[in-house]
Amino acid sequence: MSLEVPHDVQRMRRTIRFLSRPYLRLTRVLGGVLAFLGVVLIVLDPSLAFAYAAVVGGVAVVFAIEPVMVAVGMRSQAAAIQHGYHLTLNDEWMHIAYPLVESRCRWAGLDRVVETPEVWYVMFGKVQAMVVPKDVMTSQQRAEFEAFVAARR
């Protein structure tokens, strides 16, 4: 199977969000705990300035950490991968070729495949994902890819 995949900034943002989600969950819980403890301290002694700071900081962590992480992730992407790519799948390899960079992974190293409504994330470890977008595929190619992945599980 061979596909041309155009560059899509929103897809890249969703991918960064997907890969960071497990780490964000714990951070958000800790931010919520910090905010809760700040509220408890305010109830006990409203004159404690650091209790207000704890509430504000905890709320900021809960709501602002994801957009900040996505923005940092987007800025840290190499210019070489900010173009469309050519995706080739065969019995042994998954190969992605950008104009300036290439990457290949053996199917033997496949950890799992996560399907979302927009893409399949082919995971080779916890944070290394190759994206197979559904919108550039025909229904026949989607069925072929699903069968291809099912045969490798």
Buried (B, 14 or more C-beta within 10 A) or exposed (E): EEBEBEEBEEBBBBBBBBBBEEEBEEBBEBBBBBBEBBBEBBEEEEEEEEBBEBBEBBBBBBEEBBEEBBEEBEEEEEEEBEEBBBBBBEEEEBBBEBEEEEBEBEBEEBEEBEEEEBBBBBBBEEEBBBBBBBEBBEEEBEEBBEEBBEEEE
